[in-house]
Amino acid sequence: MAGNTPSVKVKIDNVKKVFNTRRGEVVALNGVSFEIKENEFICVVGPSGCGKSTLLNILAGLDTPTSGEVYVDGNLVEGPGPERGVVFQQYALFPWLTVEKNIAFGLKLKGLPEKEINETVARYLDIVGLKDFANSYPKELSGGMRQRVAIARAYAVNPEVLLMDEPFGALDAQTRTQLQQELLDTWEKEQKTCFFITHDVEEAIILATKVIVMSARPGRIKSVIDVNIPYPRNQETKMTPEFIELKNEIWAQVYHEYLEYAK
């Protein structure tokens, strides 16, 4: 993990996002501000429509704030960049490329030497347990395996920040649990800063160093909760009093915001 005084990796400064629709203006985010320190694993929870994915898209440079600013390593985010890797719920793999060529895609865009590309691809195939499927195509893989490829591809380009929008949301419970554990193992090895969106409070607590609870639309930061449960964490962690207490605390806040949204 990082030292005693980790640097600020991401800064979100008073971000507001307004969408113009046929029914008028919709305020998705309203004055969102927080900082993410180096190597932190931040999970974001909140009711549907609270702006979680909008915030991630702004961090990724795929959308722009109506006002406010986002910085990564002190640099203003003005579009996508190689310092930010993105993994979505839908796998977004190239169906005409094999597993190894999907992972290599971003490395080739960076113009790296073939030897370095091959070594990096082999390393991440090993990390995500897909060495035996290097020459398979996405259609030949299960959903969990495809998501492992997407995660490997995002990690392979060595981003400073990994942005993940409900990457396990479409998977069955067993696969989801397995990939949570694999993601934690990879995070501890790779020392990346992670920003992870989920609807699952248990998933947030298992993964995160901090959980951000967002309010009902317009999205704001309702609370930031430290997860003071030591790593490594596993399914047995969910049985501990500390986990259950945190789950009840976070869920109560999310449910309150859900009731506000439903009004």
Backbone hydrogen bonds in HBPLUS format (Angstrom, degrees):
<---DONOR---> <-ACCEPTOR-->    atom                        ^
c    i                          cat <-CA-CA->   ^        H-A-AA   ^      H-
h    n   atom  resd res      DA  || num        DHA   H-A  angle D-A-AA Bond
n    s   type  num  typ     dist DA aas  dist angle  dist       angle   num
A0038-GLU N   A0007-SER O   2.72 MM  31  5.54 155.0  1.79 169.1 175.3     1
A0009-LYS N   A0036-ILE O   2.77 MM  27  5.75 147.6  1.87 145.5 156.2     2
A0073-ASP N   A0009-LYS O   2.80 MM  64  5.07 161.4  1.84 144.3 150.8     3
A0010-VAL N   A0036-ILE O   3.05 MM  26  4.98 163.5  2.08 142.4 146.5     4
A0036-ILE N   A0010-VAL O   2.83 MM  26  4.98 161.0  1.87 146.0 149.2     5
A0011-LYS N   A0071-TYR O   2.89 MM  60  5.07 159.8  1.93 143.8 147.9     6
A0071-TYR N   A0011-LYS O   2.84 MM  60  5.07 159.2  1.88 148.0 154.7     7
A0012-ILE N   A0034-PHE O   2.88 MM  22  5.33 173.5  1.88 172.2 173.0     8
A0034-PHE N   A0012-ILE O   3.04 MM  22  5.33 144.4  2.17 133.0 142.1     9
A0013-ASP N   A0069-GLU O   2.82 MM  56  5.23 172.9  1.83 173.3 171.6    10
A0069-GLU N   A0013-ASP O   3.08 MM  56  5.23 155.1  2.15 139.0 144.8    11
A0015-VAL N   A0032-VAL O   2.87 MM  17  4.90 161.3  1.91 138.7 133.1    12
A0031-GLY N   A0015-VAL O   3.00 MM  16  5.04 116.2  2.42 115.1 129.7    13
A0032-VAL N   A0015-VAL O   2.96 MM  17  4.90 168.4  1.97 134.8 134.0    14
A0016-LYS N   A0067-SER O   2.92 MM  51  5.20 163.3  1.95 143.0 141.3    15
A0066-THR N   A0016-LYS O   2.77 MM  50  5.59 133.5  1.98 144.2 157.6    16
A0067-SER N   A0016-LYS O   3.20 MM  51  5.20 154.0  2.28 138.5 138.4    17
A0017-LYS N   A0029-LEU O   2.98 MM  12  4.90 157.9  2.03 122.6 125.8    18
A0028-ALA N   A0017-LYS O   2.81 MM  11  5.49 142.7  1.95 153.9 165.9    19
A0029-LEU N   A0017-LYS O   3.33 MM  12  4.90 164.1  2.36 129.1 132.9    20
A0019-PHE N   A0026-VAL O   2.77 MM   7  5.10 167.0  1.79 154.7 154.2    21
A0026-VAL N   A0019-PHE O   2.75 MM   7  5.10 157.6  1.80 153.0 160.4    22
A0021-THR N   A0024-GLY O   2.95 MM   3  5.04 161.4  1.98 129.9 134.5    23
A0024-GLY N   A0021-THR O   2.93 MM   3  5.04 161.8  1.97 110.5 113.7    24
A0219-GLY N   A0028-ALA O   2.80 MM 191  5.83 156.1  1.86 135.1 133.2    25
A0030-ASN N   A0219-GLY O   2.92 MM 189  5.88 163.8  1.94 160.3 155.3    26
A0040-GLU N   A0037-LYS O   3.10 MM   3  5.63 161.2  2.13 136.2 135.9    27
A0194-CYS N   A0040-GLU O   2.89 MM 154  6.30 162.5  1.92 157.9 163.6    28
A0209-THR N   A0041-PHE O   2.77 MM 168  5.20 160.2  1.81 141.2 147.3    29
A0210-LYS N   A0041-PHE O   3.41 MM 169  6.68 160.9  2.45 149.1 149.1    30
A0042-ILE N   A0194-CYS O   2.83 MM 152  5.96 170.8  1.84 152.4 149.1    31
A0196-PHE N   A0042-ILE O   2.77 MM 154  6.04 167.8  1.78 164.6 169.0    32
A0043-CYS N   A0210-LYS O   3.10 MM 167  6.52 164.6  2.12 158.7 163.2    33
A0212-ILE N   A0043-CYS O   2.77 MM 169  6.17 164.9  1.80 163.5 168.5    34
A0044-VAL N   A0196-PHE O   2.83 MM 152  6.21 150.3  1.92 153.4 160.0    35
A0198-THR N   A0044-VAL O   3.13 MM 154  6.25 167.0  2.14 167.3 163.9    36
A0045-VAL N   A0212-ILE O   2.90 MM 167  6.27 164.3  1.93 167.8 172.5    37
A0214-MET N   A0045-VAL O   2.89 MM 169  6.26 161.5  1.92 156.3 162.1    38
A0050-CYS N   A0047-PRO O   3.21 MM   3  5.79 136.6  2.41 145.4 142.5    39
A0055-LEU N   A0051-GLY O   2.93 MM   4  6.06 156.9  1.98 149.1 154.2    40
A0056-LEU N   A0052-LYS O   3.07 MM   4  6.43 157.5  2.12 147.6 153.8    41
A0057-ASN N   A0053-SER O   2.87 MM   4  6.10 159.3  1.91 150.2 155.7    42
A0058-ILE N   A0054-THR O   3.01 MM   4  6.26 147.0  2.12 144.5 153.3    43
A0059-LEU N   A0055-LEU O   2.94 MM   4  6.27 157.2  1.99 150.2 156.5    44
A0060-ALA N   A0056-LEU O   2.82 MM   4  6.08 149.8  1.91 148.6 157.7    45
A0062-LEU N   A0057-ASN O   2.83 MM   5  5.06 139.9  1.99 161.5 161.7    46
A0063-ASP N   A0057-ASN O   3.22 MM   6  5.45 129.8  2.49 122.1 116.1    47
A0061-GLY N   A0058-ILE O   3.09 MM   3  5.04 145.9  2.21  97.0 107.3    48
A0077-VAL N   A0070-VAL O   2.80 MM   7  5.59 168.1  1.81 159.9 157.8    49
A0072-VAL N   A0075-ASN O   2.92 MM   3  5.27 156.0  1.98 146.3 147.7    50
A0075-ASN N   A0072-VAL O   2.99 MM   3  5.27 165.1  2.02 115.5 118.2    51
A0084-ARG N   A0081-GLY O   3.07 MM   3  5.83 165.2  2.10 124.2 127.0    52
A0160-GLU N   A0083-GLU O   2.74 MM  77  4.87 131.2  1.97 110.1 123.3    53
A0161-VAL N   A0083-GLU O   2.97 MM  78  6.35 154.6  2.03 156.1 164.4    54
A0085-GLY N   A0161-VAL O   2.90 MM  76  6.31 158.8  1.94 162.1 167.3    55
A0163-LEU N   A0085-GLY O   2.69 MM  78  5.94 176.4  1.69 168.7 169.1    56
A0087-VAL N   A0163-LEU O   2.82 MM  76  6.28 150.2  1.90 157.6 166.9    57
A0165-ASP N   A0087-VAL O   2.87 MM  78  6.32 158.8  1.92 163.1 170.1    58
A0097-LEU N   A0094-PHE O   3.11 MM   3  5.58 167.2  2.13 119.0 122.6    59
A0102-ASN N   A0098-THR O   2.82 MM   4  6.07 146.3  1.94 151.7 161.3    60
A0099-VAL N   A0136-SER O   2.82 MM  37  5.81 137.3  2.00 161.1 174.5    61
A0103-ILE N   A0099-VAL O   3.08 MM   4  6.40 161.2  2.12 152.8 157.1    62
A0100-GLU N   A0134-ALA O   2.97 MM  34  4.95 165.5  1.99 145.9 141.1    63
A0104-ALA N   A0100-GLU O   2.97 MM   4  6.10 144.0  2.10 136.1 146.6    64
A0105-PHE N   A0101-LYS O   3.09 MM   4  5.95 120.5  2.46 132.9 144.7    65
A0105-PHE N   A0102-ASN O   3.28 MM   3  5.26 147.7  2.39  97.3 106.4    66
A0107-LEU N   A0104-ALA O   3.04 MM   3  5.20 117.8  2.44 102.1 118.3    67
A0108-LYS N   A0104-ALA O   2.95 MM   4  6.20 151.5  2.03 161.4 169.9    68
A0109-LEU N   A0105-PHE O   3.13 MM   4  6.50 150.9  2.22 145.8 154.1    69
A0110-LYS N   A0106-GLY O   3.15 MM   4  6.42 137.2  2.34 136.3 146.9    70
A0110-LYS N   A0107-LEU O   3.19 MM   3  5.11 127.4  2.48  90.3 103.9    71
A0112-LEU N   A0107-LEU O   3.40 MM   5  6.08 175.8  2.40 158.6 157.6    72
A0111-GLY N   A0108-LYS O   2.90 MM   3  4.99 151.7  1.98 101.7 111.0    73
A0117-ILE N   A0113-PRO O   2.98 MM   4  6.29 157.5  2.03 155.6 162.9    74
A0118-ASN N   A0114-GLU O   2.92 MM   4  6.13 166.7  1.93 154.2 157.1    75
A0119-GLU N   A0115-LYS O   3.00 MM   4  6.21 158.6  2.04 148.6 154.4    76
A0120-THR N   A0116-GLU O   2.93 MM   4  6.05 158.8  1.97 147.0 152.8    77
A0121-VAL N   A0117-ILE O   2.87 MM   4  6.07 167.3  1.89 157.7 161.1    78
A0122-ALA N   A0118-ASN O   3.01 MM   4  6.10 161.7  2.05 144.3 149.5    79
A0123-ARG N   A0119-GLU O   3.01 MM   4  6.17 151.6  2.09 141.7 149.4    80
A0124-TYR N   A0120-THR O   3.07 MM   4  6.37 162.1  2.10 154.3 157.4    81
A0125-LEU N   A0121-VAL O   2.88 MM   4  6.03 150.0  1.97 151.1 160.1    82
A0126-ASP N   A0122-ALA O   3.11 MM   4  6.23 150.3  2.20 139.9 147.1    83
A0127-ILE N   A0123-ARG O   2.99 MM   4  6.31 152.7  2.06 142.3 150.3    84
A0128-VAL N   A0124-TYR O   3.04 MM   4  6.13 162.2  2.07 145.9 149.0    85
A0130-LEU N   A0125-LEU O   2.79 MM   5  5.00 163.8  1.81 153.6 154.8    86
A0129-GLY N   A0126-ASP O   3.18 MM   3  5.00 156.9  2.24  98.7 105.4    87
A0133-PHE N   A0130-LEU O   2.92 MM   3  5.21 159.2  1.97 112.3 119.1    88
A0136-SER N   A0133-PHE O   3.03 MM   3  5.15 166.4  2.05 112.3 116.0    89
A0140-GLU N   A0137-TYR O   2.83 MM   3  5.48 156.1  1.89 124.1 132.1    90
A0141-LEU N   A0138-PRO O   3.02 MM   3  5.34 167.3  2.03 117.8 120.4    91
A0146-ARG N   A0142-SER O   2.96 MM   4  6.24 157.6  2.01 152.2 158.5    92
A0147-GLN N   A0143-GLY O   3.05 MM   4  6.31 154.5  2.11 146.7 153.4    93
A0148-ARG N   A0144-GLY O   3.03 MM   4  6.32 143.8  2.16 140.4 150.4    94
A0149-VAL N   A0145-MET O   3.05 MM   4  6.42 150.6  2.14 147.2 154.5    95
A0150-ALA N   A0146-ARG O   2.99 MM   4  6.38 156.7  2.05 148.4 154.6    96
A0151-ILE N   A0147-GLN O   2.93 MM   4  6.18 155.5  1.99 146.6 152.8    97
A0152-ALA N   A0148-ARG O   2.83 MM   4  6.05 161.1  1.87 149.8 155.4    98
A0153-ARG N   A0149-VAL O   2.82 MM   4  6.05 159.7  1.86 153.4 158.8    99
A0154-ALA N   A0150-ALA O   3.04 MM   4  6.25 152.8  2.12 141.3 148.4   100
A0155-TYR N   A0151-ILE O   2.94 MM   4  6.19 161.5  1.97 153.4 158.2   101
A0156-ALA N   A0152-ALA O   2.84 MM   4  5.86 151.8  1.92 149.5 157.5   102
A0158-ASN N   A0155-TYR O   2.87 MM   3  5.42 157.1  1.92 123.9 128.0   103
A0162-LEU N   A0193-THR O   2.77 MM  31  6.15 164.5  1.80 164.8 170.3   104
A0195-PHE N   A0162-LEU O   2.90 MM  33  6.27 157.0  1.96 165.4 167.7   105
A0164-MET N   A0195-PHE O   2.85 MM  31  6.19 165.1  1.87 162.0 163.5   106
A0197-ILE N   A0164-MET O   2.79 MM  33  6.19 164.3  1.81 165.7 171.0   107
A0166-GLU N   A0197-ILE O   2.93 MM  31  5.25 141.0  2.08 128.4 136.1   108
A0169-GLY N   A0166-GLU O   3.14 MM   3  5.17 167.4  2.16 110.7 114.4   109
A0171-LEU N   A0168-PHE O   3.19 MM   3  5.50 167.6  2.20 117.1 119.9   110
A0176-ARG N   A0172-ASP O   2.85 MM   4  5.99 161.0  1.89 159.1 165.7   111
A0177-THR N   A0173-ALA O   2.97 MM   4  6.12 160.0  2.01 146.7 151.2   112
A0178-GLN N   A0174-GLN O   3.07 MM   4  6.31 158.8  2.12 145.8 151.5   113
A0179-LEU N   A0175-THR O   2.90 MM   4  6.14 162.7  1.93 154.3 158.5   114
A0180-GLN N   A0176-ARG O   2.91 MM   4  6.13 149.0  2.01 148.6 157.4   115
A0181-GLN N   A0177-THR O   3.20 MM   4  6.46 160.9  2.24 147.2 150.9   116
A0182-GLU N   A0178-GLN O   2.99 MM   4  6.30 156.6  2.04 146.7 153.8   117
A0183-LEU N   A0179-LEU O   2.78 MM   4  5.88 156.2  1.84 146.4 152.8   118
A0184-LEU N   A0180-GLN O   2.97 MM   4  6.24 160.1  2.02 149.8 154.8   119
A0185-ASP N   A0181-GLN O   2.97 MM   4  6.22 160.7  2.01 148.5 153.8   120
A0186-THR N   A0182-GLU O   2.91 MM   4  6.12 160.4  1.94 149.2 154.4   121
A0187-TRP N   A0183-LEU O   2.80 MM   4  5.98 159.6  1.84 151.8 158.0   122
A0188-GLU N   A0184-LEU O   2.96 MM   4  6.17 161.4  1.99 152.1 156.1   123
A0189-LYS N   A0185-ASP O   3.12 MM   4  6.35 146.9  2.24 141.3 150.2   124
A0190-GLU N   A0186-THR O   2.79 MM   4  5.88 162.3  1.82 156.7 161.7   125
A0191-GLN N   A0187-TRP O   2.89 MM   4  5.61 141.2  2.04 145.7 151.4   126
A0204-ALA N   A0200-ASP O   3.04 MM   4  6.36 156.8  2.10 149.8 156.3   127
A0205-ILE N   A0201-VAL O   3.05 MM   4  6.34 158.4  2.10 152.8 157.3   128
A0206-ILE N   A0202-GLU O   2.97 MM   4  6.17 162.4  2.00 153.5 158.5   129
A0207-LEU N   A0203-GLU O   3.10 MM   4  6.21 154.3  2.17 149.7 155.5   130
A0208-ALA N   A0204-ALA O   2.91 MM   4  5.68 167.8  1.92 153.8 157.9   131
A0227-VAL N   A0209-THR O   2.93 MM  18  5.21 172.3  1.94 138.7 136.1   132
A0211-VAL N   A0225-ILE O   2.84 MM  14  5.14 161.1  1.87 147.2 152.9   133
A0225-ILE N   A0211-VAL O   2.82 MM  14  5.14 172.0  1.83 152.6 154.6   134
A0213-VAL N   A0223-SER O   2.92 MM  10  5.28 168.2  1.94 152.6 156.6   135
A0222-LYS N   A0213-VAL O   2.77 MM   9  5.47 149.7  1.86 151.3 160.0   136
A0223-SER N   A0213-VAL O   3.28 MM  10  5.28 154.3  2.35 137.4 140.4   137
A0215-SER N   A0220-ARG O   2.92 MM   5  5.30 157.6  1.97 142.6 149.7   138
A0237-THR N   A0234-ASN O   2.96 MM   3  5.35 138.8  2.14 106.7 118.4   139
A0238-LYS N   A0235-GLN O   3.15 MM   3  5.55 141.7  2.31 105.0 114.2   140
A0239-MET N   A0236-GLU O   3.01 MM   3  5.51 160.0  2.05 113.7 120.2   141
A0240-THR N   A0237-THR O   3.11 MM   3  5.51 164.9  2.13 114.5 119.3   142
A0244-ILE N   A0240-THR O   3.09 MM   4  6.38 170.4  2.10 159.8 161.8   143
A0245-GLU N   A0241-PRO O   2.90 MM   4  6.01 158.8  1.95 149.7 155.5   144
A0246-LEU N   A0242-GLU O   3.07 MM   4  6.24 162.2  2.10 145.8 150.5   145
A0247-LYS N   A0243-PHE O   2.84 MM   4  6.05 162.8  1.86 156.1 161.5   146
A0248-ASN N   A0244-ILE O   3.00 MM   4  6.18 162.0  2.04 147.9 151.8   147
A0249-GLU N   A0245-GLU O   3.00 MM   4  6.22 157.5  2.06 146.6 153.1   148
A0250-ILE N   A0246-LEU O   2.88 MM   4  6.08 172.5  1.88 162.0 162.8   149
A0251-TRP N   A0247-LYS O   2.85 MM   4  5.83 164.7  1.88 150.2 155.4   150
A0252-ALA N   A0248-ASN O   3.02 MM   4  5.96 154.6  2.09 139.5 146.0   151
A0253-GLN N   A0249-GLU O   3.35 MM   4  6.63 151.9  2.44 139.6 146.1   152
A0253-GLN N   A0250-ILE O   3.08 MM   3  5.25 118.6  2.47  99.0 113.6   153
A0254-VAL N   A0250-ILE O   2.94 MM   4  6.27 163.3  1.96 156.9 161.9   154
A0255-TYR N   A0251-TRP O   2.79 MM   4  5.90 165.5  1.81 154.6 158.8   155
A0256-HIS N   A0252-ALA O   3.04 MM   4  6.12 151.5  2.12 138.1 145.6   156
A0257-GLU N   A0253-GLN O   3.12 MM   4  6.40 156.3  2.18 146.3 152.0   157
A0258-TYR N   A0254-VAL O   2.86 MM   4  6.17 147.2  1.97 146.3 156.7   158
A0259-LEU N   A0255-TYR O   2.97 MM   4  6.24 154.4  2.03 148.9 154.3   159
A0260-GLU N   A0256-HIS O   3.09 MM   4  6.42 148.8  2.19 140.5 149.3   160
A0261-TYR N   A0257-GLU O   2.88 MM   4  6.14 155.5  1.94 148.0 154.6   161
A0262-ALA N   A0258-TYR O   2.89 MM   4  6.10 144.0  2.02 144.5 154.7   162
A0263-LYS N   A0260-GLU O   3.31 MM   3  5.45 153.0  2.38 101.0 108.8   163
